[in-house]
């Protein structure tokens, strides 16, 4: 009778171990996916912001050399992402394409002035920074006017703040749910061995001696689960890279590796701490309560 019961006990233990690892893996994978969404949401918001820019309209009669010199000065500025010099001819061609007719022939001359299209770095696309940059540009004697959509800038920044708050709130909520799920899964795993814990107590084992193998096992479960979750995330990233190669760039690798590190640390800490508390509960429990 002893051997069949021992085999059954081992099979049940292995099943519990695998179930715990799978559960932790799925939770860590979901956390990792949320992390990827947050990272790429930041990248997407930066791209949207970097499409905000100025049209720097030059004065009539300004020499091309002066415009090119201003463009070079702007290119060297930290707040500038990119610049484009738009000549009168290029501006007229764009206008003709938009209108669908030759307005120059109708007017008899080209009324458009040369300009520099300016795209800003994402961190400078807020109202305060834009006003300072606008004032700086208007101080140039060759600049007639600076034009940009203030209402659009305000709307984009407000929406990005709202989306960021929603993502942050959802992340915290999911983290709490993840901790609760992992904790409950580990509690069920330890529950199946509650009589083993009591047997060790009866033969005189100290609490630290009893806790140690459970905590080590919890840490190993966290490591295995985190590594599997990271492999799954790498698979998702591989698919994204194949379908949308512009979505992830080389400069994002450091952030992605940091995310993998966070997933691993979360797996270690949550599993280890949950095992500690689960064992602690049964160490303090009365013998009669073990059967409940």
KAMORA-V460177 format. One line per field, one symbol per residue. phi: phi as a letter, one per 30 degrees, with the letter a starting at -180 (. if undefined). psi: psi as a letter, one per 20 degrees, with the letter a starting at -180 (. if undefined). A space follows every 50 residues. Layout:
phi: ???
psi: ???
This chain:
phi: .ddeddddddddddddddddddddeddddddddddddddddddddddddd ddacccddddidddddddddddddeddddcdabbdcdddddddddddddi addddddjacddcdabdcccdedccbedddddddddddddddcdabbadd ddddddddddddddddddddddddddddddddddddddddedcddddddd dddjdddddddedddddddddddddddddddddddddddddddbdddbcd ddeddddddddddddddddddddddddddedddcdddddddd
psi: hgghhggggghhggggggggggghggghggggghggggghhggghhgghi ipaqoopqqpjpqhhhghghghgghiqhipgqqpoorhgghgghghhghj rnhghghiroiqqqropppqqhijlrgghhhggghggiipiipgqpprnh hggggghghhgghgggggghggghggggggggghghghghhikhhgghgh ghjjqrghhghghgggggghgggggggghghghhgghggghhhmhihprh iihghghhgghggggggggggggghghgghghhiqqghihi.
